[in-house]
Amino acid sequence: MQLDDHALSASAPRTADPRATAVLPPIVRDKPAATLLVDVERGTVVFANRLAVELAPGLHLPVSLHDWSLEAGLVTPDGAPLGAGEFSLADLAAGRPARGVAVTAARRSDESAAREAMWVVGVPLTDAPAPLTRQSLVILLPVREEEALRALQDRAGDLHARAAMASELSFTISDPHEPDDPLVWVNPAFERVTGYSSRDSVGRNCRFLQGPDTDRATIDRLREALRRGETFAETILNYRKDGTPFWNQVVISPVLDADGVITHHVGIQADVTERVELERARDEALDEARVTSERLQLLAEVVDALAHHLDYGDAVDALADVAVPALATWGFVTVTTDAGRIERIHIATTHPESSAAARILETEDISWLTRSPSVAAALSSESGYVAAPFPVDVANLPERTTPRQLDALQELGLGSALVVPLRARDRVIGVLCLVHESVDGFPRAVVDTAAHLGQRAGLALDNVRLYLREREAALTLQHSLLPEIPEVEGLDIAASYVPAVHRAQVGGDWFDVLPLPDGALGLAVGDVVGHDLRAAASMGQLRSVLRSYAWSGEHAGRVVAHLDELVRGLGMADISTCVYLRLEVTDEGADGTRRLTYSRAGHPTPLLRLPDGEVVALSGALSTPIGVTTLGEPAPQAEQLMPRGSVLVVYSDGLVERRDRSLREGIAELTRTFAEVPAGASAAEIRDELVERLVSERQEDDVCLLVVRIP
């Protein structure tokens, strides 16, 4: 058992013996040493202070001197284990040799390094009051403490010094043969620590040190240990004579006679208040750090859950599913419309068997919620409102619930509740309600966490709602700039625009299907750099300019060239890619074959699947993107026959390019997928199949896809 060094470093002993005073200050007060209390007759260590425990940490006392020496790894200067030569630790405890021997220990302590030269001296307490006469102190002191070591060696044979040293430990002796096991002797250190004099103490059971906050269970264990004749070791909250509390590290051991009969109880005590308070402060700091860490982790989980949901209802459900199980038995999140009407509620419970009751309260009449005074108070609260837990008013619930609602609430559990407003900027958009089965179910840490959660989650939910509104408006604008697909005789046409899921802005991707006056069909897909209103405006300008040149009947190369010239000349748009294709019936097209001419301004390769299933890449006619300065070279043009049963696919790069896949790899995957689509599939079915297989759930870029089929 460990005795704190404070017990061995108190103020100078109040003894009249000048020889003892000369020995004690450098040994006990100024130079803390590893110290053992030894039962010499039994050859056992019955007590060890902190420094001694650090030298032999793996033992439970009492333990034999031999085992302690082995665990500490005590070795003499010649490298032999202590005890292998002339003297053992038991010899030293008995005072042989009086001046001690040199050793090293295997481990370090706060006062010595591993294998640092030390001197071990035994101080038998032969002049101490009985039954301490068979006890001994074994002290291990670094050799570098020359002055203390010399004093210890010089006085090692002085019995008065030994008794004085013993007096620096707080000792008590009680007589179990007398009624109530009274104290029969206390030393001066006990008087100094407790404030009780020998006259106050002798004749009384030491329970007079107990007070209102002394742990009764510990006292019960003490009584039981003494009843069984066992050593008791514990730290107890005791009280001094003046009423001040202190933490008392106590070891009470039985003293046996030659027949094994208990004659006395010897108590060794140390005031460890400072150490306990430091440990408590450390534990409180660790608890606070743990609570803060758990709170931050929960807040991060909630924010992350909300960030992954673009549907407002799903975000509300995610908040309840993450927050409630971490903080309460059950609870719910409800949100309101701009007019203050409750529009959604989601209940989460930690008891799966109560899920049916939760669904009843969610999906049926929610009057139980609209009539709740605590919910109404939170929804109408002002900034600075502090939510506090309260016992559920079970008695008044029947007045504002139906019998079915009341049964469901009681099944979920009613004890205490905490209703936190979900505050977003300048208003409350809903509440987080936490319910615990117990009336005392919400510690302060949970209340604080819920308050933080209400602020963070409210703002996050409002951001989701604002994002969805902005995204809906942006998509409405985006789609208003895209054309309706016209009905074209002899052709099956389908198109799709898929916006990036993580953007609320409009983009620059576009497509066009334009029946021309000469009977040909103009097809275009383009992509303006950027995802903002400027890109959308540029997209609209490009589409209008391309339409005007295509309407004139110009071939594909001239249309792209005119488009590039006008854009660069007027500074109409940012850099963009574009492919324009002109599909027309040939003179020899009685079998349905059409001629396809095309020109690409930096745009990905269109694909043509022939009736036999072969997929041909229209990789010709490539020039620089629109808006990129060239040396006046004309836009190239290529031609490809498109027989009956062929399918043309034109797309923007969002369909094939991702962070984890290059453009080349994406086109290769599109080619394989396109080839696998059934031959009889319609244009709409082909479009849907390509979108399903190539567009990810969290698409990072807008996608335009145009499919033209000659049936």
Solvent accessible surface area in square Angstrom, and as a share of the most:
residue,aa,sasa,rsa
1,M,74,0.33
2,Q,53,0.24
3,L,3,0.02
4,D,19,0.10
5,D,12,0.06
6,H,87,0.39
7,A,10,0.08
8,L,15,0.07
9,S,36,0.23
10,A,34,0.26
11,S,72,0.47
12,A,44,0.34
13,P,14,0.09
14,R,175,0.64
15,T,41,0.24
16,A,104,0.81
17,D,31,0.16
18,P,103,0.65
19,R,97,0.35
20,A,0,0.00
21,T,52,0.30
22,A,55,0.43
23,V,2,0.01
24,L,1,0.01
25,P,22,0.14
26,P,24,0.15
27,I,3,0.01
28,V,11,0.06
29,R,80,0.29
30,D,83,0.43
31,K,76,0.32
32,P,38,0.24
33,A,6,0.05
34,A,6,0.04
35,T,13,0.08
36,L,0,0.00
37,L,7,0.03
38,V,0,0.00
39,D,7,0.04
40,V,50,0.29
41,E,126,0.56
42,R,128,0.47
43,G,19,0.18
44,T,30,0.17
45,V,0,0.00
46,V,31,0.18
47,F,6,0.02
48,A,2,0.02
49,N,1,0.01
50,R,67,0.24
51,L,1,0.01
52,A,0,0.00
53,V,44,0.25
54,E,49,0.22
55,L,1,0.00
56,A,5,0.04
57,P,74,0.46
58,G,55,0.53
59,L,51,0.25
60,H,169,0.75
61,L,39,0.19
62,P,82,0.52
63,V,20,0.12
64,S,40,0.26
65,L,5,0.02
66,H,121,0.54
67,D,65,0.34
68,W,3,0.01
69,S,8,0.05
70,L,105,0.52
71,E,49,0.22
72,A,0,0.00
73,G,17,0.17
74,L,4,0.02
75,V,31,0.18
76,T,31,0.18
77,P,110,0.69
78,D,120,0.62
79,G,54,0.52
80,A,31,0.24
81,P,73,0.46
82,L,14,0.07
83,G,38,0.37
84,A,74,0.58
85,G,57,0.55
86,E,145,0.65
87,F,58,0.24
88,S,33,0.21
89,L,5,0.02
90,A,47,0.37
91,D,33,0.17
92,L,0,0.00
93,A,0,0.00
94,A,32,0.25
95,G,14,0.13
96,R,133,0.48
97,P,40,0.25
98,A,46,0.35
99,R,122,0.44
100,G,7,0.07
101,V,26,0.15
102,A,27,0.21
103,V,2,0.01
104,T,30,0.17
105,A,1,0.01
106,A,42,0.32
107,R,87,0.32
108,R,147,0.54
109,S,5,0.03
110,D,83,0.43
111,E,62,0.28
112,S,8,0.05
113,A,56,0.43
114,A,53,0.41
115,R,112,0.41
116,E,36,0.16
117,A,54,0.41
118,M,4,0.02
119,W,56,0.20
120,V,0,0.00
121,V,0,0.00
122,G,1,0.01
123,V,4,0.02
124,P,12,0.07
125,L,0,0.00
126,T,66,0.38
127,D,66,0.34
128,A,6,0.05
129,P,51,0.32
130,A,73,0.56
131,P,16,0.10
132,L,1,0.00
133,T,64,0.37
134,R,34,0.12
135,Q,13,0.06
136,S,0,0.00
137,L,2,0.01
138,V,0,0.00
139,I,4,0.02
140,L,1,0.00
141,L,1,0.00
142,P,4,0.03
143,V,52,0.30
144,R,132,0.48
145,E,34,0.15
146,E,106,0.47
147,E,129,0.58
148,A,2,0.01
149,L,15,0.08
150,R,130,0.48
151,A,23,0.18
152,L,2,0.01
153,Q,24,0.11
154,D,86,0.44
155,R,81,0.29
156,A,3,0.02
157,G,50,0.48
158,D,22,0.12
159,L,70,0.35
160,H,94,0.42
161,A,3,0.02
162,R,26,0.09
163,A,29,0.23
164,A,6,0.05
165,M,7,0.03
166,A,4,0.03
167,S,15,0.09
168,E,6,0.03
169,L,4,0.02
170,S,5,0.03
171,F,1,0.00
172,T,10,0.06
173,I,2,0.01
174,S,9,0.06
175,D,24,0.13
176,P,44,0.28
177,H,126,0.56
178,E,85,0.38
179,P,114,0.71
180,D,79,0.41
181,D,29,0.15
182,P,16,0.10
183,L,5,0.03
184,V,65,0.37
185,W,70,0.24
186,V,7,0.04
187,N,1,0.00
188,P,47,0.30
189,A,5,0.04
190,F,1,0.00
191,E,51,0.23
192,R,52,0.19
193,V,35,0.20
194,T,1,0.00
195,G,42,0.40
196,Y,29,0.11
197,S,45,0.29
198,S,44,0.28
199,R,225,0.82
200,D,41,0.21
201,S,0,0.00
202,V,66,0.38
203,G,52,0.50
204,R,105,0.38
205,N,31,0.16
206,C,44,0.27
207,R,102,0.37
208,F,26,0.11
209,L,6,0.03
210,Q,41,0.18
211,G,20,0.19
212,P,123,0.78
213,D,102,0.53
214,T,5,0.03
215,D,75,0.39
216,R,123,0.45
217,A,53,0.41
218,T,9,0.05
219,I,6,0.03
220,D,80,0.42
221,R,120,0.44
222,L,23,0.11
223,R,115,0.42
224,E,60,0.27
225,A,7,0.06
226,L,33,0.16
227,R,171,0.62
228,R,126,0.46
229,G,27,0.26
230,E,78,0.35
231,T,57,0.33
232,F,12,0.05
233,A,35,0.27
234,E,52,0.23
235,T,39,0.23
236,I,8,0.04
237,L,24,0.12
238,N,8,0.04
239,Y,29,0.11
240,R,63,0.23
241,K,114,0.48
242,D,111,0.57
243,G,47,0.45
244,T,60,0.35
245,P,72,0.46
246,F,1,0.00
247,W,46,0.16
248,N,1,0.00
249,Q,3,0.01
250,V,8,0.05
251,V,2,0.01
252,I,16,0.08
253,S,22,0.14
254,P,27,0.17
255,V,8,0.05
256,L,38,0.19
257,D,59,0.30
258,A,113,0.88
259,D,126,0.65
260,G,44,0.42
261,V,78,0.45
262,I,44,0.22
263,T,34,0.20
264,H,51,0.23
265,H,12,0.05
266,V,10,0.06
267,G,3,0.03
268,I,6,0.03
269,Q,13,0.06
270,A,2,0.02
271,D,21,0.11
272,V,2,0.01
273,T,28,0.16
274,E,122,0.55
275,R,58,0.21
276,V,16,0.09
277,E,99,0.44
278,L,117,0.58
279,E,65,0.29
280,R,127,0.46
281,A,56,0.43
282,R,136,0.50
283,D,61,0.32
284,E,115,0.52
285,A,62,0.48
286,L,106,0.53
287,D,71,0.37
288,E,104,0.46
289,A,57,0.45
290,R,122,0.45
291,V,27,0.15
292,T,50,0.29
293,S,64,0.41
294,E,91,0.41
295,R,34,0.12
296,L,98,0.49
297,Q,110,0.49
298,L,14,0.07
299,L,4,0.02
300,A,61,0.47
301,E,78,0.35
302,V,1,0.00
303,V,61,0.35
304,D,79,0.41
305,A,19,0.15
306,L,3,0.02
307,A,63,0.49
308,H,104,0.47
309,H,62,0.27
310,L,54,0.27
311,D,78,0.40
312,Y,30,0.11
313,G,12,0.11
314,D,63,0.33
315,A,0,0.00
316,V,0,0.00
317,D,28,0.14
318,A,11,0.09
319,L,0,0.00
320,A,0,0.00
321,D,73,0.38
322,V,40,0.23
323,A,0,0.00
324,V,0,0.00
325,P,65,0.41
326,A,62,0.48
327,L,20,0.10
328,A,10,0.08
329,T,10,0.06
330,W,4,0.01
331,G,0,0.00
332,F,6,0.03
333,V,0,0.00
334,T,0,0.00
335,V,0,0.00
336,T,6,0.03
337,T,29,0.17
338,D,96,0.50
339,A,99,0.77
340,G,49,0.47
341,R,160,0.59
342,I,22,0.11
343,E,80,0.36
344,R,93,0.34
345,I,18,0.09
346,H,30,0.13
347,I,2,0.01
348,A,9,0.07
349,T,29,0.17
350,T,56,0.33
351,H,59,0.27
352,P,107,0.67
353,E,127,0.57
354,S,4,0.02
355,S,45,0.29
356,A,68,0.52
357,A,2,0.02
358,A,0,0.00
359,R,92,0.34
360,I,37,0.19
361,L,0,0.00
362,E,31,0.14
363,T,103,0.60
364,E,76,0.34
365,D,82,0.42
366,I,47,0.24
367,S,14,0.09
368,W,14,0.05
369,L,1,0.00
370,T,79,0.46
371,R,129,0.47
372,S,12,0.08
373,P,86,0.54
374,S,31,0.20
375,V,5,0.03
376,A,53,0.41
377,A,49,0.38
378,A,0,0.00
379,L,46,0.23
380,S,84,0.55
381,S,16,0.10
382,E,135,0.61
383,S,96,0.62
384,G,68,0.66
385,Y,93,0.35
386,V,113,0.65
387,A,11,0.09
388,A,65,0.51
389,P,52,0.33
390,F,69,0.29
391,P,88,0.56
392,V,26,0.15
393,D,63,0.32
394,V,66,0.38
395,A,89,0.69
396,N,65,0.33
397,L,8,0.04
398,P,75,0.47
399,E,141,0.63
400,R,47,0.17
401,T,14,0.08
402,T,53,0.31
403,P,110,0.69
404,R,131,0.48
405,Q,7,0.03
406,L,29,0.14
407,D,91,0.47
408,A,3,0.02
409,L,9,0.05
410,Q,94,0.42
411,E,98,0.44
412,L,1,0.00
413,G,11,0.11
414,L,39,0.19
415,G,6,0.06
416,S,2,0.01
417,A,5,0.04
418,L,1,0.00
419,V,6,0.04
420,V,6,0.03
421,P,12,0.07
422,L,0,0.00
423,R,45,0.16
424,A,0,0.00
425,R,136,0.50
426,D,131,0.68
427,R,81,0.30
428,V,20,0.11
429,I,0,0.00
430,G,0,0.00
431,V,0,0.00
432,L,0,0.00
433,C,8,0.05
434,L,0,0.00
435,V,6,0.03
436,H,52,0.23
437,E,88,0.39
438,S,50,0.33
439,V,97,0.56
440,D,132,0.69
441,G,11,0.10
442,F,21,0.09
443,P,80,0.50
444,R,153,0.56
445,A,35,0.27
446,V,27,0.15
447,V,7,0.04
448,D,44,0.23
449,T,8,0.05
450,A,0,0.00
451,A,42,0.33
452,H,79,0.35
453,L,0,0.00
454,G,1,0.01
455,Q,121,0.54
456,R,116,0.43
457,A,0,0.00
458,G,0,0.00
459,L,75,0.37
460,A,17,0.13
461,L,0,0.00
462,D,5,0.03
463,N,63,0.32
464,V,17,0.10
465,R,18,0.07
466,L,64,0.32
467,Y,44,0.17
468,L,46,0.23
469,R,111,0.41
470,E,104,0.47
471,R,40,0.14
472,E,119,0.53
473,A,63,0.49
474,A,11,0.09
475,L,36,0.18
476,T,89,0.52
477,L,72,0.36
478,Q,0,0.00
479,H,91,0.41
480,S,80,0.52
481,L,49,0.24
482,L,19,0.10
483,P,19,0.12
484,E,159,0.71
485,I,57,0.29
486,P,40,0.25
487,E,175,0.78
488,V,32,0.18
489,E,164,0.74
490,G,43,0.41
491,L,19,0.09
492,D,38,0.20
493,I,25,0.13
494,A,7,0.05
495,A,14,0.11
496,S,25,0.16
497,Y,22,0.08
498,V,31,0.18
499,P,26,0.16
500,A,1,0.01
501,V,31,0.18
502,H,85,0.38
503,R,63,0.23
504,A,17,0.13
505,Q,103,0.46
506,V,4,0.02
507,G,0,0.00
508,G,0,0.00
509,D,1,0.01
510,W,1,0.00
511,F,10,0.04
512,D,3,0.01
513,V,2,0.01
514,L,16,0.08
515,P,60,0.38
516,L,11,0.05
517,P,85,0.53
518,D,86,0.45
519,G,64,0.61
520,A,4,0.03
521,L,3,0.02
522,G,2,0.02
523,L,0,0.00
524,A,1,0.01
525,V,0,0.00
526,G,0,0.00
527,D,23,0.12
528,V,1,0.01
529,V,94,0.54
530,G,30,0.29
531,H,47,0.21
532,D,65,0.34
533,L,123,0.61
534,R,160,0.59
535,A,1,0.01
536,A,3,0.02
537,A,60,0.47
538,S,5,0.03
539,M,0,0.00
540,G,19,0.19
541,Q,77,0.34
542,L,1,0.00
543,R,45,0.16
544,S,69,0.45
545,V,16,0.09
546,L,3,0.02
547,R,77,0.28
548,S,69,0.44
549,Y,58,0.22
550,A,0,0.00
551,W,136,0.48
552,S,76,0.49
553,G,32,0.30
554,E,58,0.26
555,H,86,0.38
556,A,0,0.00
557,G,1,0.01
558,R,82,0.30
559,V,0,0.00
560,V,3,0.01
561,A,11,0.08
562,H,34,0.15
563,L,0,0.00
564,D,19,0.10
565,E,90,0.40
566,L,55,0.27
567,V,2,0.01
568,R,93,0.34
569,G,64,0.61
570,L,122,0.61
571,G,62,0.59
572,M,38,0.17
573,A,19,0.15
574,D,45,0.23
575,I,85,0.43
576,S,1,0.00
577,T,32,0.18
578,C,0,0.00
579,V,0,0.00
580,Y,1,0.00
581,L,0,0.00
582,R,21,0.08
583,L,1,0.00
584,E,34,0.15
585,V,88,0.50
586,T,8,0.05
587,D,150,0.78
588,E,128,0.57
589,G,10,0.10
590,A,108,0.84
591,D,92,0.48
592,G,14,0.13
593,T,19,0.11
594,R,35,0.13
595,R,68,0.25
596,L,0,0.00
597,T,8,0.04
598,Y,9,0.03
599,S,0,0.00
600,R,11,0.04
601,A,1,0.00
602,G,28,0.27
603,H,4,0.02
604,P,14,0.09
605,T,17,0.10
606,P,0,0.00
607,L,2,0.01
608,L,0,0.00
609,R,15,0.05
610,L,34,0.17
611,P,73,0.46
612,D,115,0.60
613,G,34,0.33
614,E,98,0.44
615,V,29,0.17
616,V,35,0.20
617,A,52,0.40
618,L,4,0.02
619,S,70,0.45
620,G,31,0.30
621,A,13,0.10
622,L,101,0.50
623,S,34,0.22
624,T,60,0.35
625,P,36,0.22
626,I,1,0.00
627,G,25,0.24
628,V,47,0.27
629,T,110,0.64
630,T,43,0.25
631,L,169,0.84
632,G,68,0.65
633,E,131,0.59
634,P,112,0.71
635,A,21,0.16
636,P,47,0.30
637,Q,76,0.34
638,A,25,0.19
639,E,107,0.48
640,Q,49,0.22
641,L,90,0.45
642,M,0,0.00
643,P,41,0.26
644,R,131,0.48
645,G,35,0.34
646,S,0,0.00
647,V,3,0.02
648,L,0,0.00
649,V,0,0.00
650,V,1,0.00
651,Y,1,0.00
652,S,0,0.00
653,D,37,0.19
654,G,2,0.02
655,L,0,0.00
656,V,0,0.00
657,E,75,0.34
658,R,71,0.26
659,R,216,0.79
660,D,115,0.60
661,R,21,0.08
662,S,55,0.36
663,L,65,0.32
664,R,201,0.73
665,E,98,0.44
666,G,0,0.00
667,I,36,0.18
668,A,42,0.33
669,E,50,0.22
670,L,0,0.00
671,T,41,0.24
672,R,140,0.51
673,T,5,0.03
674,F,0,0.00
675,A,50,0.38
676,E,107,0.48
677,V,8,0.04
678,P,93,0.59
679,A,90,0.70
680,G,67,0.64
681,A,9,0.07
682,S,37,0.24
683,A,0,0.00
684,A,39,0.30
685,E,100,0.45
686,I,0,0.00
687,R,56,0.20
688,D,73,0.38
689,E,55,0.25
690,L,0,0.00
691,V,33,0.19
692,E,136,0.61
693,R,113,0.41
694,L,4,0.02
695,V,25,0.14
696,S,43,0.28
697,E,166,0.74
698,R,124,0.45
699,Q,3,0.01
700,E,64,0.29
701,D,34,0.18
702,D,5,0.03
703,V,0,0.00
704,C,0,0.00
705,L,0,0.00
706,L,0,0.00
707,V,0,0.00
708,V,0,0.00
709,R,46,0.17
710,I,4,0.02
711,P,69,0.43
